[in-house]
Amino acid sequence: MKHVREMGESDIKGIKLIVLDVDGVLVPRGTKIKQRGNITTLETKKIAATQIEQIKKLYNKGFHININSGRGLYMLQDMFREVLDYISITYENGSATWFKGKIIQHVNSFKFLKNVFLKLKKIKHKNIKGFEPKEFIITIHCTNKVNEIEKVMSKEKELYSIWNSEAYDIGVKKIQVKSVGLIKLISVLKLKKENVLVIGDNYNDAEMMSVGKIAVTADKSRVKGDFYVELEKKRLPADILIERLLEILK
């Protein structure tokens, strides 16, 4: 792997779609959630002014910018309110894409998840902080892994369960992953895989990062790429990557 600062004009030739993961890439990792009975309190993060301007500049250079995240749409729209005119949002691990005010649903997961959701809701454990509100996948925030959750999921043959160090993401195997959402978006935009650059930092980004021409990892310990980014004086990986892209495009 090469450092992203070694990326050159020949590397990004033909790139038209830039796909950005959110947590650990555009905002710091970590979610503050508290659930008591029917009341859920959830922190909404905001992207920095620097990233807002960077996204606008990439858009004005002719790129389509896609936010690809496991988070729910309502939260992502709030996080990216200032740049909604410049982006598309693929959310809940490829389940659907919001684009130009319309929602393109890629997966109908209800019949797969409804029964396991009821089982998981019955688990009472001190490490469970709460369920993040989502439409198509299940996300359970925990301080540590919970054996009871893993026992339930071990019996589910059609579902995956990914532990990302702060939560379990649960969805349908093969069809409810970020790569599927990205492939469908590429088709909607009438592009090809060789037109795509992807940056991610976590295990659930691996398949998505294998789809395009260029993969950039923001965490080499979790996922590999053609290029890598390391944090620099509290700057986020997306800041460093986009800065380099804009340098190349001058």
MIDOSE-1310 file (N, C-alpha, C; in nm, 2 decimals, decimal comma, always signed):
residues 250
mkhv	+0,08/-0,12/+0,00/+0,00/+0,00/+0,00/+0,09/+0,13/+0,00; +0,04/+0,23/-0,07/+0,11/+0,35/-0,07/+0,03/+0,46/+0,01; +0,10/+0,55/+0,07/+0,04/+0,66/+0,14/-0,04/+0,74/+0,04; -0,15/+0,80/+0,08/-0,24/+0,87/-0,01/-0,17/+0,99/-0,07
remg	-0,06/+1,04/-0,01/+0,01/+1,16/-0,07/+0,09/+1,11/-0,19; +0,11/+0,98/-0,21/+0,17/+0,93/-0,33/+0,08/+0,91/-0,45; -0,05/+0,94/-0,42/-0,15/+0,93/-0,53/-0,13/+1,04/-0,63; -0,14/+1,00/-0,76/-0,11/+1,10/-0,86/-0,22/+1,11/-0,97
esdi	-0,20/+1,19/-1,07/-0,30/+1,21/-1,17/-0,34/+1,09/-1,24; -0,24/+1,00/-1,27/-0,27/+0,88/-1,34/-0,36/+0,78/-1,26; -0,34/+0,79/-1,13/-0,42/+0,70/-1,04/-0,57/+0,73/-1,05; -0,60/+0,86/-1,05/-0,74/+0,90/-1,05/-0,80/+0,93/-1,18
kgik	-0,73/+0,90/-1,29/-0,78/+0,91/-1,42/-0,91/+0,83/-1,44; -1,01/+0,89/-1,49/-1,14/+0,81/-1,51/-1,23/+0,81/-1,39; -1,18/+0,86/-1,27/-1,27/+0,86/-1,15/-1,38/+0,96/-1,16; -1,50/+0,92/-1,14/-1,61/+1,01/-1,15/-1,70/+1,01/-1,02
livl	-1,69/+0,90/-0,94/-1,77/+0,88/-0,82/-1,67/+0,86/-0,70; -1,69/+0,94/-0,60/-1,61/+0,93/-0,48/-1,70/+0,89/-0,37; -1,67/+0,77/-0,31/-1,76/+0,72/-0,20/-1,69/+0,73/-0,07; -1,76/+0,79/+0,03/-1,70/+0,82/+0,16/-1,78/+0,75/+0,27
dvdg	-1,71/+0,67/+0,34/-1,76/+0,62/+0,47/-1,78/+0,73/+0,56; -1,85/+0,72/+0,67/-1,87/+0,83/+0,76/-1,79/+0,82/+0,89; -1,83/+0,72/+0,98/-1,76/+0,71/+1,11/-1,61/+0,67/+1,09; -1,52/+0,75/+1,15/-1,38/+0,72/+1,14/-1,32/+0,78/+1,01
vlvp	-1,40/+0,83/+0,92/-1,36/+0,89/+0,80/-1,39/+1,04/+0,79; -1,52/+1,07/+0,80/-1,57/+1,21/+0,80/-1,60/+1,27/+0,93; -1,63/+1,18/+1,03/-1,65/+1,22/+1,17/-1,58/+1,12/+1,26; -1,54/+1,16/+1,38/-1,48/+1,06/+1,47/-1,57/+0,94/+1,50
rgtk	-1,50/+0,82/+1,52/-1,58/+0,71/+1,56/-1,65/+0,73/+1,70; -1,75/+0,65/+1,72/-1,82/+0,65/+1,85/-1,96/+0,71/+1,84; -2,05/+0,65/+1,92/-2,19/+0,70/+1,92/-2,23/+0,70/+2,07; -2,29/+0,82/+2,10/-2,35/+0,83/+2,24/-2,49/+0,80/+2,23
ikqr	-2,54/+0,69/+2,29/-2,68/+0,65/+2,29/-2,72/+0,61/+2,43; -2,85/+0,65/+2,46/-2,90/+0,61/+2,59/-3,05/+0,57/+2,57; -3,09/+0,45/+2,62/-3,22/+0,41/+2,60/-3,28/+0,37/+2,73; -3,39/+0,43/+2,77/-3,46/+0,40/+2,89/-3,61/+0,38/+2,86
gnit	-3,66/+0,26/+2,86/-3,80/+0,23/+2,82/-3,82/+0,27/+2,67; -3,92/+0,36/+2,65/-3,96/+0,40/+2,52/-3,88/+0,53/+2,48; -3,79/+0,57/+2,56/-3,72/+0,70/+2,52/-3,57/+0,67/+2,48; -3,53/+0,71/+2,36/-3,40/+0,69/+2,32/-3,33/+0,83/+2,29
tlet	-3,22/+0,85/+2,35/-3,14/+0,97/+2,33/-3,02/+0,94/+2,25; -3,00/+1,01/+2,14/-2,89/+0,97/+2,04/-2,82/+1,10/+2,00; -2,69/+1,10/+2,01/-2,61/+1,22/+1,97/-2,60/+1,22/+1,81; -2,63/+1,34/+1,75/-2,61/+1,36/+1,61/-2,48/+1,44/+1,59
kkia	-2,39/+1,38/+1,51/-2,26/+1,45/+1,48/-2,28/+1,54/+1,36; -2,19/+1,63/+1,35/-2,19/+1,72/+1,24/-2,05/+1,72/+1,17; -2,05/+1,73/+1,04/-1,92/+1,73/+0,97/-1,87/+1,87/+0,98; -1,74/+1,88/+0,98/-1,67/+2,01/+1,00/-1,69/+2,10/+0,87
atqi	-1,67/+2,23/+0,90/-1,68/+2,33/+0,79/-1,58/+2,30/+0,68; -1,46/+2,25/+0,71/-1,36/+2,21/+0,61/-1,41/+2,11/+0,52; -1,48/+2,00/+0,57/-1,53/+1,90/+0,48/-1,65/+1,95/+0,40; -1,73/+2,04/+0,45/-1,84/+2,10/+0,37/-1,78/+2,17/+0,25
eqik	-1,68/+2,25/+0,27/-1,62/+2,32/+0,15/-1,55/+2,22/+0,06; -1,48/+2,12/+0,11/-1,42/+2,02/+0,03/-1,52/+1,95/-0,06; -1,63/+1,91/-0,01/-1,73/+1,83/-0,08/-1,79/+1,92/-0,19; -1,81/+2,05/-0,16/-1,86/+2,14/-0,26/-1,76/+2,16/-0,38
klyn	-1,63/+2,16/-0,34/-1,53/+2,18/-0,44/-1,52/+2,06/-0,53; -1,53/+1,94/-0,47/-1,52/+1,82/-0,56/-1,64/+1,81/-0,65; -1,76/+1,85/-0,60/-1,88/+1,85/-0,68/-1,86/+1,95/-0,80; -1,81/+2,06/-0,77/-1,78/+2,16/-0,88/-1,68/+2,12/-0,98
kgfh	-1,59/+2,02/-0,94/-1,50/+1,97/-1,03/-1,56/+1,86/-1,12; -1,68/+1,83/-1,10/-1,75/+1,73/-1,18/-1,77/+1,59/-1,12; -1,73/+1,57/-0,99/-1,75/+1,44/-0,92/-1,88/+1,43/-0,86; -1,93/+1,30/-0,86/-2,05/+1,27/-0,78/-2,00/+1,22/-0,65
inin	-2,05/+1,27/-0,54/-2,00/+1,23/-0,40/-2,11/+1,15/-0,34; -2,08/+1,03/-0,29/-2,17/+0,94/-0,23/-2,13/+0,92/-0,08; -2,22/+0,94/+0,01/-2,20/+0,90/+0,15/-2,25/+0,76/+0,17; -2,17/+0,67/+0,21/-2,21/+0,53/+0,22/-2,19/+0,49/+0,37
sgrg	-2,29/+0,46/+0,44/-2,28/+0,44/+0,59/-2,38/+0,34/+0,64; -2,35/+0,28/+0,75/-2,44/+0,19/+0,82/-2,55/+0,27/+0,90; -2,54/+0,40/+0,91/-2,63/+0,48/+0,99/-2,76/+0,50/+0,91; -2,86/+0,54/+0,99/-3,00/+0,56/+0,93/-3,00/+0,69/+0,85
lyml	-3,10/+0,70/+0,76/-3,11/+0,82/+0,67/-3,14/+0,95/+0,75; -3,23/+0,95/+0,84/-3,26/+1,07/+0,91/-3,14/+1,13/+0,98; -3,06/+1,05/+1,04/-2,94/+1,10/+1,10/-2,84/+1,15/+1,00; -2,82/+1,08/+0,89/-2,72/+1,12/+0,79/-2,77/+1,25/+0,72
qdmf	-2,89/+1,27/+0,70/-2,94/+1,39/+0,64/-2,92/+1,51/+0,74; -2,93/+1,49/+0,86/-2,90/+1,59/+0,96/-2,75/+1,62/+0,97; -2,67/+1,52/+0,96/-2,53/+1,54/+0,96/-2,48/+1,62/+0,84; -2,54/+1,59/+0,73/-2,49/+1,65/+0,60/-2,59/+1,75/+0,54
revl	-2,66/+1,81/+0,63/-2,76/+1,91/+0,59/-2,71/+2,02/+0,49; -2,59/+2,06/+0,52/-2,53/+2,18/+0,44/-2,49/+2,13/+0,30; -2,48/+2,00/+0,28/-2,43/+1,96/+0,14/-2,53/+1,86/+0,07; -2,65/+1,86/+0,11/-2,75/+1,77/+0,05/-2,77/+1,79/-0,09
dyis	-2,74/+1,91/-0,14/-2,75/+1,94/-0,28/-2,64/+1,88/-0,36; -2,53/+1,84/-0,29/-2,41/+1,80/-0,36/-2,38/+1,65/-0,35; -2,47/+1,57/-0,28/-2,43/+1,43/-0,25/-2,55/+1,34/-0,27; -2,52/+1,21/-0,27/-2,62/+1,11/-0,26/-2,59/+1,03/-0,13
itye	-2,68/+0,97/-0,07/-2,66/+0,90/+0,06/-2,71/+0,75/+0,05; -2,61/+0,66/+0,06/-2,65/+0,52/+0,06/-2,64/+0,47/+0,21; -2,75/+0,42/+0,27/-2,75/+0,41/+0,41/-2,79/+0,27/+0,46; -2,77/+0,25/+0,59/-2,79/+0,12/+0,65/-2,73/+0,00/+0,57
ngsa	-2,60/+0,01/+0,55/-2,52/-0,10/+0,49/-2,58/-0,14/+0,35; -2,60/-0,04/+0,27/-2,64/-0,06/+0,13/-2,79/-0,09/+0,11; -2,87/-0,07/+0,21/-3,01/-0,11/+0,20/-3,09/-0,01/+0,11; -3,05/+0,11/+0,10/-3,12/+0,21/+0,02/-3,03/+0,33/-0,01
twfk	-3,07/+0,41/-0,11/-3,00/+0,53/-0,15/-3,09/+0,65/-0,16; -3,06/+0,76/-0,10/-3,13/+0,88/-0,11/-3,06/+0,96/-0,22; -3,13/+1,00/-0,32/-3,06/+1,07/-0,43/-3,16/+1,17/-0,50; -3,12/+1,30/-0,49/-3,21/+1,41/-0,55/-3,35/+1,40/-0,49
gkii	-3,36/+1,38/-0,36/-3,49/+1,39/-0,30/-3,57/+1,26/-0,31; -3,52/+1,16/-0,37/-3,59/+1,03/-0,39/-3,52/+0,92/-0,32; -3,59/+0,82/-0,28/-3,53/+0,70/-0,21/-3,54/+0,58/-0,30; -3,42/+0,52/-0,33/-3,42/+0,40/-0,41/-3,39/+0,29/-0,31
qhvn	-3,49/+0,20/-0,29/-3,47/+0,09/-0,19/-3,41/-0,03/-0,26; -3,30/-0,07/-0,21/-3,23/-0,18/-0,27/-3,27/-0,32/-0,21; -3,31/-0,32/-0,09/-3,34/-0,44/-0,02/-3,47/-0,43/+0,07; -3,55/-0,54/+0,07/-3,66/-0,55/+0,16/-3,62/-0,66/+0,26
sfkf	-3,58/-0,61/+0,38/-3,53/-0,71/+0,48/-3,63/-0,74/+0,59; -3,74/-0,68/+0,59/-3,84/-0,70/+0,70/-3,87/-0,84/+0,73; -3,90/-0,92/+0,63/-3,94/-1,06/+0,66/-3,82/-1,14/+0,72; -3,70/-1,10/+0,69/-3,58/-1,17/+0,75/-3,55/-1,13/+0,89
lknv	-3,58/-1,00/+0,93/-3,54/-0,95/+1,05/-3,64/-0,94/+1,16; -3,77/-0,95/+1,12/-3,88/-0,93/+1,22/-3,87/-1,02/+1,34; -3,85/-1,15/+1,32/-3,85/-1,25/+1,43/-3,73/-1,23/+1,52; -3,61/-1,22/+1,45/-3,49/-1,21/+1,53/-3,49/-1,07/+1,62
flkl	-3,55/-0,97/+1,56/-3,56/-0,84/+1,64/-3,64/-0,86/+1,77; -3,75/-0,94/+1,76/-3,82/-0,96/+1,88/-3,74/-1,04/+1,98; -3,66/-1,14/+1,94/-3,58/-1,22/+2,03/-3,47/-1,13/+2,09; -3,41/-1,04/+2,01/-3,30/-0,95/+2,06/-3,36/-0,85/+2,16
kkik	-3,48/-0,80/+2,14/-3,54/-0,70/+2,23/-3,56/-0,76/+2,37; -3,57/-0,89/+2,38/-3,60/-0,96/+2,51/-3,48/-0,97/+2,60; -3,36/-0,95/+2,53/-3,23/-0,97/+2,61/-3,21/-0,85/+2,70; -3,18/-0,88/+2,83/-3,15/-0,77/+2,92/-3,01/-0,79/+2,97
hkni	-2,92/-0,70/+2,95/-2,78/-0,71/+2,98/-2,73/-0,57/+3,01; -2,64/-0,56/+3,11/-2,58/-0,43/+3,15/-2,50/-0,37/+3,04; -2,45/-0,45/+2,95/-2,36/-0,40/+2,84/-2,44/-0,34/+2,72; -2,57/-0,37/+2,72/-2,65/-0,31/+2,61/-2,69/-0,17/+2,64
kgfe	-2,65/-0,08/+2,55/-2,69/+0,06/+2,57/-2,82/+0,10/+2,50; -2,85/+0,03/+2,39/-2,97/+0,06/+2,32/-2,97/+0,03/+2,17; -3,09/+0,03/+2,11/-3,10/+0,00/+1,97/-3,11/+0,13/+1,90; -3,02/+0,15/+1,80/-3,02/+0,27/+1,72/-3,14/+0,26/+1,62
pkef	-3,22/+0,37/+1,61/-3,34/+0,36/+1,53/-3,30/+0,35/+1,38; -3,34/+0,24/+1,31/-3,31/+0,22/+1,17/-3,43/+0,15/+1,11; -3,43/+0,16/+0,97/-3,54/+0,10/+0,89/-3,52/-0,04/+0,85; -3,40/-0,07/+0,80/-3,37/-0,19/+0,73/-3,28/-0,29/+0,80
iiti	-3,19/-0,24/+0,89/-3,10/-0,33/+0,96/-3,12/-0,31/+1,11; -3,06/-0,39/+1,19/-3,07/-0,38/+1,34/-2,93/-0,34/+1,39; -2,92/-0,24/+1,47/-2,79/-0,20/+1,53/-2,81/-0,19/+1,68; -2,74/-0,27/+1,75/-2,74/-0,27/+1,90/-2,61/-0,22/+1,96
hctn	-2,62/-0,11/+2,02/-2,50/-0,05/+2,08/-2,47/-0,11/+2,22; -2,34/-0,15/+2,24/-2,30/-0,22/+2,36/-2,17/-0,17/+2,40; -2,14/-0,18/+2,53/-2,01/-0,14/+2,58/-1,91/-0,25/+2,55; -1,95/-0,37/+2,54/-1,87/-0,48/+2,51/-1,96/-0,59/+2,44
kvne	-1,89/-0,69/+2,39/-1,97/-0,80/+2,33/-2,06/-0,86/+2,43; -2,18/-0,91/+2,38/-2,28/-0,97/+2,47/-2,30/-1,12/+2,42; -2,27/-1,21/+2,51/-2,29/-1,35/+2,47/-2,43/-1,39/+2,43; -2,53/-1,33/+2,50/-2,66/-1,37/+2,46/-2,70/-1,33/+2,32
iekv	-2,65/-1,21/+2,28/-2,68/-1,17/+2,14/-2,61/-1,26/+2,04; -2,49/-1,30/+2,07/-2,41/-1,39/+1,98/-2,47/-1,53/+1,97; -2,53/-1,57/+2,08/-2,60/-1,70/+2,09/-2,72/-1,70/+2,00; -2,80/-1,59/+2,01/-2,92/-1,58/+1,92/-2,88/-1,57/+1,77
mske	-2,77/-1,50/+1,74/-2,73/-1,48/+1,60/-2,67/-1,60/+1,55; -2,61/-1,69/+1,63/-2,55/-1,81/+1,58/-2,65/-1,91/+1,52; -2,77/-1,89/+1,55/-2,88/-1,98/+1,50/-2,95/-1,92/+1,38; -2,91/-1,80/+1,34/-2,97/-1,74/+1,22/-2,88/-1,76/+1,10
kely	-2,92/-1,84/+1,01/-2,84/-1,88/+0,89/-2,84/-1,78/+0,78; -2,95/-1,70/+0,77/-2,96/-1,61/+0,66/-2,91/-1,47/+0,70; -2,87/-1,45/+0,82/-2,83/-1,31/+0,87/-2,68/-1,31/+0,91; -2,63/-1,19/+0,90/-2,49/-1,17/+0,95/-2,50/-1,08/+1,07
siwn	-2,40/-1,09/+1,15/-2,38/-1,01/+1,27/-2,24/-0,96/+1,28; -2,22/-0,83/+1,27/-2,08/-0,78/+1,27/-2,06/-0,69/+1,40; -1,96/-0,72/+1,47/-1,92/-0,64/+1,59/-1,82/-0,54/+1,55; -1,84/-0,41/+1,56/-1,75/-0,31/+1,52/-1,68/-0,24/+1,63
seay	-1,68/-0,30/+1,75/-1,61/-0,25/+1,87/-1,70/-0,16/+1,95; -1,82/-0,12/+1,90/-1,91/-0,04/+1,98/-2,06/-0,08/+1,96; -2,08/-0,16/+1,85/-2,22/-0,21/+1,83/-2,22/-0,33/+1,74; -2,33/-0,40/+1,74/-2,36/-0,51/+1,65/-2,45/-0,46/+1,53
digv	-2,40/-0,48/+1,41/-2,48/-0,45/+1,29/-2,54/-0,59/+1,24; -2,67/-0,60/+1,23/-2,73/-0,72/+1,19/-2,81/-0,70/+1,06; -2,79/-0,78/+0,96/-2,86/-0,77/+0,83/-2,86/-0,90/+0,76; -2,91/-0,89/+0,63/-2,92/-1,01/+0,55/-2,79/-1,04/+0,48
kkiq	-2,74/-1,16/+0,48/-2,62/-1,20/+0,42/-2,62/-1,17/+0,27; -2,51/-1,13/+0,21/-2,49/-1,11/+0,07/-2,57/-1,00/+0,00; -2,69/-0,97/+0,05/-2,77/-0,87/-0,02/-2,78/-0,74/+0,06; -2,75/-0,74/+0,19/-2,76/-0,62/+0,27/-2,62/-0,58/+0,32
vksv	-2,54/-0,54/+0,23/-2,40/-0,50/+0,25/-2,37/-0,37/+0,17; -2,27/-0,30/+0,21/-2,24/-0,17/+0,15/-2,21/-0,19/+0,00; -2,15/-0,30/-0,04/-2,11/-0,32/-0,17/-2,23/-0,33/-0,27; -2,33/-0,39/-0,22/-2,46/-0,41/-0,30/-2,52/-0,27/-0,33
glik	-2,52/-0,19/-0,23/-2,58/-0,05/-0,25/-2,49/+0,03/-0,34; -2,36/+0,01/-0,33/-2,27/+0,08/-0,42/-2,29/+0,04/-0,57; -2,30/-0,09/-0,59/-2,31/-0,15/-0,72/-2,44/-0,10/-0,79; -2,55/-0,09/-0,71/-2,68/-0,04/-0,76/-2,67/+0,11/-0,79
lisv	-2,59/+0,18/-0,71/-2,58/+0,33/-0,74/-2,50/+0,35/-0,86; -2,39/+0,27/-0,88/-2,31/+0,28/-1,01/-2,40/+0,26/-1,13; -2,50/+0,17/-1,12/-2,59/+0,14/-1,23/-2,68/+0,26/-1,25; -2,73/+0,32/-1,14/-2,82/+0,43/-1,15/-2,76/+0,55/-1,22
lklk	-2,63/+0,57/-1,18/-2,55/+0,68/-1,24/-2,50/+0,65/-1,38; -2,52/+0,53/-1,42/-2,47/+0,49/-1,56/-2,32/+0,50/-1,57; -2,25/+0,46/-1,46/-2,11/+0,46/-1,45/-2,05/+0,31/-1,46; -1,92/+0,30/-1,45/-1,86/+0,17/-1,44/-1,78/+0,16/-1,31
kenv	-1,74/+0,04/-1,27/-1,66/+0,02/-1,15/-1,53/+0,09/-1,16; -1,47/+0,10/-1,28/-1,34/+0,17/-1,29/-1,35/+0,32/-1,27; -1,48/+0,37/-1,26/-1,50/+0,52/-1,23/-1,51/+0,55/-1,08; -1,48/+0,45/-1,00/-1,51/+0,47/-0,85/-1,39/+0,47/-0,77
lvig	-1,38/+0,56/-0,67/-1,28/+0,56/-0,56/-1,36/+0,55/-0,43; -1,31/+0,46/-0,34/-1,38/+0,44/-0,22/-1,28/+0,45/-0,10; -1,33/+0,52/+0,01/-1,25/+0,52/+0,13/-1,34/+0,47/+0,25; -1,28/+0,38/+0,32/-1,35/+0,32/+0,44/-1,24/+0,29/+0,55
dnyn	-1,30/+0,25/+0,66/-1,20/+0,22/+0,77/-1,24/+0,10/+0,86; -1,35/+0,03/+0,83/-1,40/-0,07/+0,92/-1,43/-0,20/+0,84; -1,45/-0,31/+0,92/-1,47/-0,44/+0,86/-1,59/-0,44/+0,76; -1,70/-0,37/+0,79/-1,81/-0,37/+0,70/-1,79/-0,29/+0,57
daem	-1,67/-0,23/+0,56/-1,63/-0,15/+0,44/-1,56/-0,24/+0,34; -1,51/-0,35/+0,38/-1,42/-0,43/+0,30/-1,47/-0,47/+0,16; -1,59/-0,52/+0,16/-1,65/-0,56/+0,03/-1,68/-0,43/-0,06; -1,72/-0,33/+0,00/-1,75/-0,20/-0,07/-1,62/-0,15/-0,14
msvg	-1,51/-0,16/-0,06/-1,38/-0,11/-0,11/-1,32/-0,20/-0,22; -1,37/-0,32/-0,24/-1,33/-0,40/-0,35/-1,40/-0,38/-0,48; -1,50/-0,30/-0,47/-1,59/-0,27/-0,59/-1,52/-0,18/-0,69; -1,46/-0,07/-0,65/-1,41/+0,03/-0,74/-1,27/+0,01/-0,79
kiav	-1,22/+0,11/-0,86/-1,09/+0,11/-0,91/-0,98/+0,14/-0,80; -1,01/+0,23/-0,71/-0,92/+0,27/-0,61/-0,99/+0,25/-0,47; -0,92/+0,18/-0,38/-0,96/+0,17/-0,24/-0,86/+0,24/-0,15; -0,91/+0,32/-0,06/-0,83/+0,39/+0,03/-0,87/+0,35/+0,17
tadk	-0,78/+0,30/+0,25/-0,81/+0,26/+0,39/-0,77/+0,37/+0,49; -0,86/+0,39/+0,58/-0,83/+0,49/+0,69/-0,80/+0,41/+0,82; -0,79/+0,28/+0,81/-0,74/+0,20/+0,92/-0,68/+0,07/+0,87; -0,55/+0,07/+0,86/-0,48/-0,05/+0,80/-0,50/-0,18/+0,89
srvk	-0,53/-0,16/+1,01/-0,54/-0,28/+1,10/-0,67/-0,35/+1,08; -0,77/-0,28/+1,01/-0,90/-0,34/+1,00/-0,93/-0,38/+0,85; -0,88/-0,30/+0,76/-0,92/-0,32/+0,62/-0,80/-0,27/+0,53; -0,78/-0,34/+0,42/-0,67/-0,31/+0,33/-0,72/-0,23/+0,21
gdfy	-0,62/-0,16/+0,15/-0,66/-0,08/+0,03/-0,54/-0,06/-0,06; -0,56/+0,01/-0,17/-0,45/+0,05/-0,26/-0,36/+0,16/-0,20; -0,43/+0,25/-0,13/-0,37/+0,36/-0,06/-0,41/+0,36/+0,09; -0,34/+0,43/+0,17/-0,38/+0,44/+0,31/-0,37/+0,59/+0,36
vele	-0,45/+0,62/+0,46/-0,44/+0,75/+0,53/-0,41/+0,73/+0,67; -0,33/+0,81/+0,73/-0,31/+0,81/+0,87/-0,35/+0,94/+0,93; -0,40/+0,94/+1,05/-0,45/+1,07/+1,11/-0,33/+1,16/+1,13; -0,35/+1,29/+1,11/-0,24/+1,39/+1,12/-0,30/+1,50/+1,20
kkrl	-0,25/+1,51/+1,33/-0,28/+1,62/+1,42/-0,43/+1,64/+1,42; -0,50/+1,54/+1,45/-0,65/+1,54/+1,47/-0,73/+1,56/+1,34; -0,66/+1,57/+1,23/-0,74/+1,58/+1,10/-0,80/+1,44/+1,07; -0,92/+1,45/+1,01/-0,98/+1,32/+0,98/-0,94/+1,27/+0,84
padi	-0,95/+1,14/+0,82/-0,90/+1,08/+0,69/-0,96/+1,15/+0,57; -1,09/+1,18/+0,57/-1,16/+1,24/+0,45/-1,09/+1,37/+0,42; -1,06/+1,45/+0,52/-0,99/+1,58/+0,50/-0,86/+1,56/+0,42; -0,78/+1,46/+0,47/-0,65/+1,44/+0,41/-0,67/+1,39/+0,26
lier	-0,76/+1,29/+0,24/-0,78/+1,24/+0,11/-0,83/+1,35/+0,01; -0,93/+1,42/+0,05/-0,99/+1,52/-0,04/-0,89/+1,63/-0,07; -0,81/+1,67/+0,03/-0,71/+1,77/+0,01/-0,61/+1,72/-0,10; -0,57/+1,59/-0,09/-0,48/+1,54/-0,20/-0,55/+1,54/-0,33
llei	-0,67/+1,50/-0,34/-0,74/+1,50/-0,47/-0,75/+1,64/-0,53; -0,78/+1,74/-0,45/-0,79/+1,87/-0,49/-0,65/+1,93/-0,54; -0,54/+1,88/-0,47/-0,41/+1,92/-0,51/-0,38/+1,87/-0,65; -0,42/+1,74/-0,67/-0,39/+1,68/-0,80/-0,47/+1,75/-0,91
lk	-0,59/+1,79/-0,88/-0,68/+1,85/-0,98/-0,65/+2,00/-1,01; -0,56/+2,06/-0,94/-0,53/+2,20/-0,97/-0,48/+2,22/-1,11
